[in-house]
Amino acid sequence: MNDNQNTNEKQGKRIPNIPKKPQKGSKFNIFWVYAAIIIAIIAAQFLFTTDGGKEVTYQKFEQQMLLKGDVQKVVAYKSDDLVRVEVYIKKDSLKKPLYDAYKSSGTFSVNNTASPVVYFNAGTMDGLDKQLADSQKDLPANQPRVLAEKTSRSNPLASWFLSIILPVLLLIGFWIFMMRRMGGGAGGGGQIFSIGKSKATLFDKESQVNITFNDVAGLEEAKTEVMEIVDFLKNPKKYTDLGGKIPKGALLVGSPGTGKTLLAKAVAGEAQVPFFSLSGSDFVEMFVGVGASRVRDLFKQAKDKSPCIIFIDEIDAIGRARGKNGVMGGNDERENTLNQLLVEMDGFGTNTHVIILAATNRADVLDKALLRAGRFDRQIYVDLPDVIERKQIFEVHITPLKKSEELDTEFLAKQTPGFSGADIANVCNEAALIAARKNKSAVDKQDFLDAVDRIVGGLEKKNKIITPSEKRAIAIHEAGHATVSWLLEHAAPLVKVTIVPRGQSLGAAWYLPEERLIVRPHQMLDEMCATMGGRAAEKVMFDTISTGALSDLEKVNKQARAMVTIYGLNDKLGNITYYDSSGQNEYNFSKPYSEDTALTIDKEISALIEGQYQRAISLLEENKDKLIQLADILIEKEVLFKDDLEVIFGKRLFENQGESGTPGHITPVEA
């Protein structure tokens, strides 16, 4: 594969390159039915109406036709609010020159007596009879009188069409429309008979995905696991000769945005075997039994094309633990679908060389029968990327950007700990938008830093009206965080602090936390103390506190509760945890501890928080002059960086901290 092809694949790594197949024939459209109905109605108006001749006045009819004895009959019927009278002329009389003027009528001819030659309008039926009688009263006695034949004129053919054919056409059109909607296009035709067919998208040799493992940055351990699965399918004999069995399934578990679906796309591109891709929600339907039917159809297709891979994204849509939903009982359609999936994955029948990949970020809610060996033999954890993996991900996503020459991806990786692959992609895109907004020709380092601030803290609100007293209180609060975190060994040191309102916050501080795998009690206590530094500074300077510490209290309360109830770091309670990794505690109606223990837990949590609050107050009282100096500069400049703190406090004594940074504190508006 040449370099140009590699570059193209990296730039288009998120979109499968699926060649379009030529469509066979014209695709049916429901609007054709509507158009046919409208055309039929218009045609009925033109084709099923008879010609009534030319209009004349009653006086002309009387003098030229009636009194001359040319009239064969007159037919009167209601038309709108008037009475329409059609005049039929005798066959012999039609040869007179008088009637040559009426020969332009569509149905009139010299020998045609079946159609009216002329017509006139009358007011009422009774009035017409009186007119005819008055006109013929002076005629000779031997001359027959012409009387009006009264009828209710309606076209039988048009009435038949409008009363029978049109409703049938409307019902057929409505039925086709509903079947297409309920079928959802399943099986390609969208008919009711294909609603139980699988909605899986098949990627085979004709529609191969071009994403490979080279296009997936980071995730080295996860790639190693799935690469083995690909090798199983490519070289099964190497394993079966030793008596081994190919794993039946692998479950990708991880936080949102870590690249689980992208990894599955890479498996599809590398395996060179048929790859069925669908979502867990594709099995869910309003009809009972449809989900189970689609599972059966999916595995039937997979057996026909084995060896192959089935990928089910967001499997928790159908794989939740059974018996937790008491509303639907045993007839829950989702449970029926799950039961069928369990049978197909490891039941009486065998699915040779059919491997199931699934992805979820809610593994704790999945049914235990789904996770057992023999169904999902492997659980592959896709963790958040570390600093090295973040650098690799940045290098992939900044490739299509017009970036400045001095842009350092290692620096960007250090500024974004805790960011997932999707977050990094968002940062790169936001940086390009910010650079374009500033009319720059290339994306530089400052654009990326602004993008991180924008994503984490929200948009700057420089026009927000803040009184001078409020501004000083915010500056004291943020300066308190910066001071305490700078003075404590295990607290994350400050990178930047600002009092510019951003999003829902009035001020924010960006920290440089160390990426630890394990955390010790004294490290957690230092972090709690730094978190309480904002409220402690308000107490030291104003001898009162405000509502600006809501997010601080929320964060420190979670930390203290975790120390006491989860990690067993409290001396009074001892080495005990009330954490349930299976997630079953949420379904219990009682707590896993007594009321006395609950009282002890509340007291210990309060003691931890209050202890660190007093500790922060002591530190700030000892460095009150530096706190005031820092707050004054912050009011003046609105944004301070690490170098500004070094001018006030001197070089930080603790230089063993990690080098990665992320926003660690946001002061919210809410009380």
C-alpha positions in Angstrom: 0.0 0.0 0.0 1.6 3.3 -1.1 1.8 6.4 1.0 -1.0 8.3 -0.8 -3.4 5.4 -0.2 -2.4 5.4 3.5 -3.1 9.1 3.7 -6.4 8.8 2.0 -7.5 6.0 4.3 -6.5 8.0 7.4 -8.4 11.0 6.2 -11.5 8.9 5.5 -11.1 6.5 8.3 -14.5 7.0 9.8 -16.6 6.5 6.7 -16.7 3.0 5.1 -16.0 3.1 1.4 -18.9 1.0 0.1 -19.3 0.9 -3.6 -22.8 1.6 -4.8 -24.5 -1.3 -6.6 -26.7 -0.4 -9.6 -30.3 -0.4 -8.8 -32.6 -2.9 -10.6 -35.5 -1.1 -12.1 -37.3 1.9 -10.8 -37.8 2.1 -7.1 -41.5 2.1 -6.0 -42.7 5.4 -4.6 -46.0 5.8 -2.7 -46.5 9.2 -4.3 -47.1 7.4 -7.6 -50.3 6.0 -6.1 -51.4 9.5 -5.1 -50.6 10.9 -8.5 -52.7 8.1 -10.2 -55.7 8.8 -8.0 -55.6 12.6 -8.8 -55.2 11.9 -12.5 -58.2 9.4 -12.4 -60.4 12.0 -10.7 -59.5 14.7 -13.3 -60.1 12.2 -16.1 -63.5 11.3 -14.7 -64.5 14.9 -14.8 -63.7 15.1 -18.5 -64.5 11.6 -19.8 -67.7 11.0 -17.9 -69.6 14.2 -18.6 -71.9 14.5 -21.7 -72.1 17.4 -24.0 -75.2 19.6 -23.4 -75.0 21.6 -26.7 -74.8 25.3 -27.0 -76.6 27.8 -24.7 -79.5 29.9 -26.1 -82.1 32.1 -24.6 -85.7 31.0 -24.0 -87.1 33.4 -26.5 -84.8 32.1 -29.3 -85.8 28.5 -28.3 -89.5 29.5 -28.4 -89.6 31.4 -31.7 -87.1 29.3 -33.8 -87.6 25.8 -32.5 -90.7 25.2 -30.3 -93.3 27.1 -32.3 -91.9 25.7 -35.6 -92.5 22.1 -34.4 -88.8 21.1 -34.5 -88.5 20.0 -30.9 -88.6 16.3 -30.2 -88.4 16.7 -26.4 -86.9 18.8 -23.6 -85.2 17.3 -20.5 -85.0 19.4 -17.3 -82.8 18.7 -14.3 -81.3 20.5 -11.4 -77.9 22.0 -12.0 -76.4 24.0 -9.1 -79.1 26.6 -8.1 -80.8 26.7 -11.5 -82.9 24.3 -13.7 -81.0 23.3 -16.8 -83.2 22.4 -19.8 -81.7 20.4 -22.7 -83.4 20.6 -26.1 -83.5 17.6 -28.5 -84.4 18.3 -32.1 -86.2 15.9 -34.5 -84.1 14.1 -37.0 -85.8 15.7 -40.1 -85.6 19.2 -38.6 -81.8 18.9 -38.1 -81.3 19.3 -41.8 -82.6 22.8 -41.8 -80.0 25.6 -42.4 -80.9 27.0 -39.0 -79.1 24.2 -37.1 -75.8 24.5 -39.1 -74.7 27.1 -36.5 -74.8 24.5 -33.8 -72.7 21.8 -35.6 -69.5 22.8 -33.9 -70.7 21.1 -30.7 -68.6 18.0 -29.9 -71.4 15.4 -30.0 -73.8 17.2 -32.4 -74.1 16.0 -36.0 -76.7 16.3 -38.7 -78.1 12.8 -38.0 -77.5 12.7 -34.2 -80.6 12.9 -32.1 -79.1 11.2 -29.1 -77.6 14.5 -27.8 -79.1 17.8 -27.0 -78.5 20.5 -29.6 -79.0 23.5 -27.3 -79.9 24.2 -23.7 -81.3 27.1 -21.7 -81.7 27.8 -18.0 -84.9 28.2 -16.1 -85.6 29.3 -12.6 -87.8 26.5 -11.2 -89.5 23.4 -12.5 -93.0 24.9 -12.0 -91.9 28.0 -13.8 -90.7 26.0 -16.7 -94.0 24.2 -17.1 -95.9 27.5 -17.0 -93.5 29.0 -19.7 -94.0 26.0 -22.0 -97.7 26.0 -21.5 -98.0 29.8 -22.2 -95.8 29.4 -25.3 -97.9 26.6 -26.8 -101.4 27.9 -25.9 -102.0 29.4 -29.4 -100.8 26.3 -31.4 -103.3 24.4 -33.5 -105.2 21.7 -31.7 -103.8 18.9 -33.9 -100.1 19.9 -33.2 -98.7 17.9 -30.2 -97.6 19.9 -27.1 -94.0 19.5 -25.8 -93.8 18.9 -22.1 -90.7 19.0 -19.9 -89.3 15.6 -18.9 -88.0 16.0 -15.4 -85.1 13.9 -14.2 -82.2 13.9 -11.7 -79.2 14.1 -13.9 -76.1 12.1 -12.8 -73.6 10.3 -14.9 -73.8 6.6 -14.0 -70.3 5.9 -15.0 -68.8 8.8 -13.1 -70.9 8.0 -10.0 -69.8 4.4 -10.2 -66.2 5.5 -10.3 -66.4 8.0 -7.5 -68.4 5.7 -5.2 -66.6 2.4 -5.8 -63.3 2.6 -7.6 -62.0 5.8 -5.9 -62.5 4.5 -2.3 -60.8 1.2 -3.3 -57.8 3.0 -4.7 -57.6 5.1 -1.6 -57.7 2.0 0.6 -55.0 0.3 -1.5 -52.7 3.3 -1.3 -53.2 3.6 2.5 -52.5 -0.1 2.9 -49.3 0.1 0.9 -48.2 3.2 2.8 -48.8 1.5 6.2 -47.0 -1.7 5.3 -44.0 0.2 4.2 -43.9 2.2 7.4 -44.4 -0.8 9.7 -42.0 -2.9 7.6 -39.4 -0.2 7.9 -37.8 -1.3 4.6 -36.8 -4.6 6.2 -35.5 -7.2 3.7 -35.3 -4.5 1.0 -38.9 -4.5 0.0 -40.5 -3.0 3.2 -43.5 -5.4 3.0 -45.2 -6.9 6.0 -43.9 -10.3 5.0 -40.3 -9.2 5.4 -40.7 -7.5 8.8 -39.1 -10.4 10.6 -36.0 -10.3 8.4 -32.7 -9.1 9.8 -31.7 -5.5 9.3 -28.0 -6.3 9.4 -25.7 -4.5 6.9 -23.5 -7.0 5.1 -19.9 -6.1 4.3 -18.3 -8.6 2.0 -15.7 -8.6 -0.9 -17.9 -6.4 -3.0 -18.4 -3.8 -0.3 -15.3 -4.0 1.9 -14.5 -1.6 4.6 -11.2 0.2 4.0 -10.4 0.8 7.7 -7.5 -1.3 9.1 -5.8 -1.5 12.4 -3.2 1.0 11.1 -6.0 3.6 11.1 -6.9 3.0 14.7 -4.5 5.1 16.9 -3.9 3.9 20.5 -5.9 0.9 21.9 -2.9 -1.3 21.6 -4.1 -4.0 24.1 -7.6 -4.0 22.6 -6.2 -4.3 19.1 -4.0 -7.3 20.2 -7.1 -9.1 21.4 -9.2 -8.5 18.3 -6.3 -9.2 16.0 -6.3 -12.7 17.4 -9.9 -13.1 16.5 -9.1 -12.1 12.9 -6.3 -14.6 12.9 -8.7 -17.3 14.1 -10.9 -16.7 11.0 -8.0 -16.4 8.6 -6.0 -19.5 9.8 -8.4 -21.7 11.8 -6.4 -24.9 11.1 -3.4 -23.5 13.1 -5.5 -23.6 16.3 -7.8 -26.6 15.6 -4.8 -28.8 14.9 -3.8 -28.4 18.6 -7.3 -29.2 19.8 -8.3 -25.6 20.5 -11.7 -24.1 19.7 -12.3 -20.7 18.2 -13.8 -18.3 20.6 -17.5 -17.7 19.9 -17.7 -14.0 21.0 -15.9 -11.0 22.3 -17.5 -8.1 24.1 -16.0 -4.6 23.8 -16.6 -2.6 27.0 -15.5 0.9 27.6 -16.5 4.5 28.1 -18.4 6.4 25.4 -16.1 7.7 22.6 -13.2 5.4 23.3 -13.3 3.8 19.8 -15.3 0.5 20.3 -17.2 0.9 17.0 -14.1 2.1 15.2 -12.3 -1.0 16.4 -15.1 -3.2 15.0 -14.8 -1.4 11.7 -11.1 -2.2 11.6 -11.9 -5.9 12.3 -14.3 -5.8 9.3 -11.5 -4.3 7.1 -8.8 -6.7 8.3 -10.8 -10.0 8.4 -11.5 -10.3 4.7 -14.6 -12.4 5.6 -18.3 -11.4 5.5 -19.1 -9.0 8.3 -22.7 -8.3 9.5 -23.1 -5.0 11.3 -26.3 -3.9 13.2 -27.4 -2.1 16.3 -29.1 -3.7 19.3 -32.2 -1.5 18.7 -32.6 -3.0 15.2 -34.1 -6.1 16.9 -36.7 -4.1 18.7 -40.1 -3.8 17.0 -43.7 -3.0 18.0 -44.9 -6.5 16.9 -44.5 -9.5 19.3 -42.0 -12.1 18.1 -40.3 -9.9 15.5 -37.1 -9.5 17.5 -36.6 -13.2 18.0 -37.4 -13.7 14.3 -34.8 -11.2 13.3 -32.2 -13.0 15.5 -33.0 -16.3 13.8 -32.7 -14.8 10.4 -29.4 -13.1 11.2 -27.8 -16.3 12.3 -29.2 -18.2 9.4 -27.6 -15.7 7.0 -24.3 -15.9 9.0 -24.3 -19.8 8.9 -24.7 -19.6 5.1 -21.7 -17.3 4.8 -19.4 -18.7 7.5 -16.7 -18.1 8.4 -18.0 -14.6 9.2 -18.3 -12.0 12.0 -21.5 -10.5 13.5 -21.1 -7.1 15.2 -23.9 -5.9 17.5 -23.4 -2.3 18.6 -25.0 -1.1 21.8 -26.0 -4.6 22.8 -27.5 -3.4 26.1 -30.6 -2.4 24.1 -31.6 -6.1 24.1 -29.1 -7.7 26.6 -30.3 -6.2 29.9 -30.7 -8.6 32.8 -34.0 -10.5 32.7 -36.6 -10.2 35.4 -35.8 -6.5 36.2 -38.8 -5.1 34.4 -42.0 -6.1 36.2 -44.3 -4.1 33.9 -44.3 -6.5 30.9 -43.8 -9.7 32.9 -42.9 -12.9 31.0 -44.2 -11.5 27.7 -41.6 -8.8 27.4 -40.6 -8.7 23.8 -37.1 -7.6 24.7 -36.7 -10.7 26.9 -37.9 -13.0 24.1 -35.3 -11.5 21.8 -32.6 -12.0 24.4 -33.7 -15.6 24.9 -33.4 -16.3 21.2 -30.0 -14.6 21.1 -28.8 -16.8 24.0 -30.0 -19.9 22.2 -28.4 -18.9 18.9 -25.0 -18.1 20.5 -24.7 -21.3 22.4 -27.7 -23.7 22.2 -28.3 -27.1 20.8 -27.4 -26.0 17.3 -23.8 -25.1 16.4 -22.6 -21.9 14.7 -19.3 -23.1 13.3 -16.9 -20.2 12.5 -19.4 -17.5 13.3 -17.9 -15.0 15.8 -20.0 -12.4 17.5 -18.5 -9.0 18.4 -20.6 -6.7 20.6 -20.0 -3.2 22.1 -21.5 -1.5 25.1 -20.7 1.0 27.8 -23.1 -0.5 30.2 -21.7 -4.0 30.9 -23.0 -3.9 34.4 -26.6 -4.1 33.2 -26.1 -7.1 30.9 -27.6 -10.5 31.7 -25.2 -12.9 33.3 -26.2 -15.7 30.9 -25.0 -13.5 28.0 -21.6 -12.9 29.6 -20.7 -16.5 30.5 -17.9 -18.4 28.7 -19.2 -20.1 25.6 -21.1 -17.0 24.5 -18.9 -14.1 25.1 -15.6 -15.8 25.9 -13.7 -12.6 26.1 -14.4 -9.2 27.5 -12.1 -6.6 26.0 -11.9 -3.4 28.0 -11.3 -0.3 25.8 -9.9 2.2 28.3 -9.5 6.0 27.9 -6.2 6.7 26.1 -3.0 7.5 28.1 -0.7 10.4 27.2 1.2 8.3 24.5 -2.0 7.1 22.9 -3.5 10.6 23.0 -0.5 11.8 21.0 -1.1 9.1 18.4 -4.8 10.0 18.2 -3.9 13.7 17.8 -1.6 12.8 14.9 -4.4 11.0 13.1 -7.0 13.8 13.5 -4.7 16.8 12.7 -3.6 15.2 9.5 -6.3 16.8 7.4 -5.9 20.2 9.1 -3.8 23.1 7.9 -1.6 23.4 11.0 1.3 25.6 11.9 4.8 24.2 11.7 5.6 24.5 15.4 2.5 22.6 16.6 3.5 19.9 19.1 1.2 16.9 19.4 3.0 15.8 22.6 2.1 19.1 24.2 -1.5 18.7 23.1 -1.6 15.2 24.5 -0.4 16.5 27.9 -3.1 19.1 28.0 -6.0 16.6 27.5 -5.9 13.9 30.2 -9.1 12.0 30.5 -10.1 12.8 26.9 -11.5 10.0 24.8 -10.8 9.6 21.1 -14.1 11.3 20.3 -13.2 14.2 22.5 -9.8 14.6 20.8 -11.6 14.6 17.4 -13.9 17.3 18.7 -11.0 19.4 20.0 -9.3 19.2 16.5 -12.4 20.2 14.8 -13.2 23.0 17.3 -9.6 24.3 16.9 -10.1 24.6 13.1 -13.3 26.4 13.6 -11.8 28.9 16.0 -8.8 29.5 13.6 -11.3 30.1 10.7 -13.3 32.5 12.9 -10.1 34.5 13.5 -9.2 34.5 9.8 -6.0 32.5 10.3 -4.3 30.7 7.5 -3.2 27.8 9.8 -4.3 26.2 13.1 -1.8 26.9 15.9 -1.2 26.0 19.5 -3.4 28.8 20.9 -6.4 27.6 18.9 -6.1 24.1 20.4 -5.9 25.6 23.9 -9.0 27.7 23.2 -10.7 24.7 21.9 -10.0 22.7 25.1 -11.3 25.6 27.2 -14.4 25.9 25.0 -15.3 22.2 25.2 -14.7 21.8 28.9 -15.8 25.1 30.3 -18.2 26.4 27.7 -18.2 29.6 25.7 -16.8 32.8 27.2 -19.4 35.3 28.3 -17.4 38.6 28.4 -20.5 40.7 28.3 -22.0 39.2 31.4 -22.8 41.9 33.9 -20.9 41.4 37.2 -20.7 44.0 40.0 -17.2 44.9 41.4 -18.0 43.3 44.7 -19.0 40.0 43.0 -15.9 40.2 40.8 -13.7 40.5 43.8 -15.4 37.6 45.5 -14.9 35.4 42.4 -11.3 36.4 42.3 -10.7 35.6 45.9 -12.5 32.2 45.4 -10.3 31.2 42.4 -7.1 32.6 44.1 -7.9 30.4 47.1 -8.0 27.3 44.9 -4.7 28.3 43.2 -2.9 29.0 46.4 -3.9 25.8 48.3 -3.2 23.6 45.3 0.2 25.3 44.8 1.2 24.7 48.5 0.1 21.1 48.8 2.4 18.3 47.6 -0.2 15.9 46.2 -2.8 18.4 45.0 -2.8 19.0 41.2 -0.8 22.2 40.5 -2.4 25.1 38.6 -2.0 25.7 34.9 -4.4 28.6 34.4 -7.0 30.4 36.4 -9.6 32.8 35.0 -12.5 34.9 36.3 -14.1 35.3 32.9 -17.6 33.8 33.0 -17.7 30.6 30.8 -20.7 28.5 30.2 -22.5 28.0 33.6 -19.5 29.1 35.6 -18.4 32.5 36.9 -14.7 31.4 37.1 -12.6 28.4 36.4 -9.2 26.9 37.2 -7.3 24.5 35.0 -5.1 21.9 36.8 -2.3 19.5 35.9 -3.4 16.3 37.6 -1.1 13.3 37.8 -2.4 10.2 36.0 -2.4 7.7 38.8 -3.5 4.1 38.7 -3.9 3.9 42.4 -4.6 6.7 44.9 -3.6 6.8 48.5 -5.5 8.5 51.4 -3.1 11.4 51.8 -3.3 12.2 48.1 -7.1 12.2 48.2 -7.1 14.4 51.3 -4.8 17.0 49.6 -7.1 17.1 46.6 -10.1 17.6 48.9 -8.3 20.4 50.7 -7.5 22.2 47.4 -11.1 21.8 46.4 -12.3 23.5 49.6 -9.7 26.3 49.1 -12.2 28.5 47.3 -14.7 28.6 50.1 -11.9 28.8 52.7 -10.6 31.9 51.0 -14.0 33.6 51.2 -14.1 32.8 54.9 -10.6 34.2 55.5 -11.1 37.4 53.5 -14.8 38.2 54.1 -15.6 36.2 57.2 -18.6 34.9 55.3 -19.3 32.4 52.5 -21.4 32.4 49.3 -23.2 30.0 47.0 -20.3 29.9 44.5 -18.9 26.7 45.9 -21.7 24.4 44.8 -19.5 22.3 42.4 -16.7 22.3 45.0 -19.0 20.8 47.6 -20.4 18.3 45.2 -17.0 17.1 44.2 -15.6 16.9 47.7 -18.7 15.1 49.0 -18.2 12.4 46.3 -14.6 12.0 47.2 -15.3 11.7 50.9 -18.2 9.3 50.4 -16.0 7.1 48.1 -13.2 7.0 50.8 -15.7 5.9 53.5 -18.1 3.6 51.6 -16.2 2.3 48.6 -12.5 2.1 49.1 -12.4 1.2 52.8 -10.0 4.1 53.7 -11.7 5.1 56.9 -10.2 3.9 60.2 -13.5 3.9 62.1 -15.4 1.7 59.6 -12.4 -0.4 58.8 -11.7 -2.5 55.7 -15.2 -2.7 54.4 -16.9 -1.6 51.2 -20.6 -1.2 50.2 -19.9 -1.0 46.5 -21.5 -3.6 44.2 -19.7 -3.9 40.9 -22.6 -6.0 39.5 -25.0 -3.1 39.7 -27.6 -5.2 41.6 -27.8 -2.9 44.6 -30.0 -0.4 42.7 -32.8 -3.0 42.6 -32.7 -3.6 46.4 -35.2 -1.8 48.6 -32.9 -1.7 51.7 -29.4 -0.4 52.3 -26.6 -2.9 52.8 -25.9 -1.5 56.2 -27.8 -0.7 59.4 -29.1 2.6 60.6 -26.3 2.9 63.1 -23.7 2.4 60.4 -25.4 4.9 58.2 -25.1 7.5 61.1 -21.4 6.6 61.4 -20.9 7.0 57.6 -22.5 10.5 57.7 -20.4 11.6 60.6 -17.2 10.4 59.1 -17.9 12.0 55.7 -18.7 15.3 57.5 -15.5 15.0 59.6 -13.3 14.4 56.5 -14.8 17.5 54.7 -14.7 19.8 57.7 -11.2 18.7 58.5 -9.9 19.6 55.1 -11.9 22.9 55.2 -10.1 23.9 58.4 -6.8 22.8 57.0 -7.3 25.1 53.9 -8.3 28.0 56.2 -5.0 27.6 58.1 -2.9 27.5 54.9 -4.6 30.6 53.6 -4.2 32.5 56.8 -0.5 31.8 56.8 -0.3 33.1 53.2 -3.0 35.8 53.3 -0.8 38.5 51.8 0.0 36.3 48.8 -3.6 35.4 48.4 -4.6 39.1 48.3 -1.7 39.8 45.8 -2.9 37.0 43.6 -6.5 38.1 43.7 -5.6 41.7 42.8 -3.6 40.6 39.8 -6.4 38.3 38.8 -8.9 41.2 38.9 -6.6 43.3 36.8 -5.7 40.7 34.1 -8.7 38.3 34.5 -6.5 35.3 33.4 -3.3 34.1 35.2 -0.9 31.3 34.2 1.6 29.1 36.0 4.4 31.7 35.5 2.4 34.4 37.3 2.1 32.1 40.3 5.8 31.5 40.3 6.4 35.2 40.6 4.3 35.4 43.7 4.9 32.1 45.4 8.3 31.2 44.0 9.2 27.9 42.4 6.9 25.1 43.4 8.7 22.7 45.9 7.0 19.6 44.5 8.1 18.8 41.0 7.2 15.1 40.9 3.8 15.7 39.5 2.6 14.3 36.1 2.9 16.5 33.1 -0.7 16.2 31.8 -3.3 18.8 32.3 -7.1 19.2 32.2 -9.6 21.6 33.7 -10.2 20.4 37.2 -12.5 23.0 38.8 -15.4 25.0 37.6 -17.3 27.4 39.8 -21.0 27.3 38.8 -23.5 30.1 38.9 -26.2 28.1 40.7 -26.7 28.6 44.4 
